[in-house]
Amino acid sequence: MAVVVVFMPGGFPLLLAYIAARTLRARWREARMAARAHGRSLSVRDVVANLHFKDLIREARAAL
């Protein structure tokens, strides 16, 4: 990943998009399971509202 960021033009935004997508997908899975357990419906707004910058940082460290 670091090589892509250094050598590819536009690599840093690509890395940020990848990390954001991974984080959003993981949070979506967790929220879907919780909603299913409580018998509620789930929307993208619920997932995005609970997304924090520290979650993105944690996912970035896990990805690299």
Contacts in CASP RR format, 6 or more apart in sequence:
PFRMAT RR
TARGET T0000
AUTHOR 0000-0000-0000
METHOD contacts of the structure
MODEL  1
MAVVVVFMPGGFPLLLAYIAARTLRARWREARMAARAHGRSLSVRDVVAN
LHFKDLIREARAAL
1 15 0 8 1.000
1 63 0 8 1.000
1 64 0 8 1.000
2 64 0 8 1.000
4 11 0 8 1.000
4 14 0 8 1.000
4 15 0 8 1.000
5 11 0 8 1.000
5 12 0 8 1.000
5 14 0 8 1.000
5 15 0 8 1.000
8 14 0 8 1.000
18 63 0 8 1.000
19 56 0 8 1.000
19 59 0 8 1.000
19 60 0 8 1.000
19 63 0 8 1.000
20 56 0 8 1.000
22 59 0 8 1.000
22 63 0 8 1.000
23 51 0 8 1.000
23 55 0 8 1.000
23 56 0 8 1.000
23 59 0 8 1.000
24 47 0 8 1.000
24 48 0 8 1.000
24 51 0 8 1.000
26 59 0 8 1.000
27 47 0 8 1.000
27 50 0 8 1.000
27 51 0 8 1.000
27 55 0 8 1.000
28 44 0 8 1.000
28 47 0 8 1.000
31 42 0 8 1.000
31 46 0 8 1.000
31 47 0 8 1.000
31 50 0 8 1.000
32 42 0 8 1.000
35 41 0 8 1.000
35 42 0 8 1.000
35 46 0 8 1.000
END
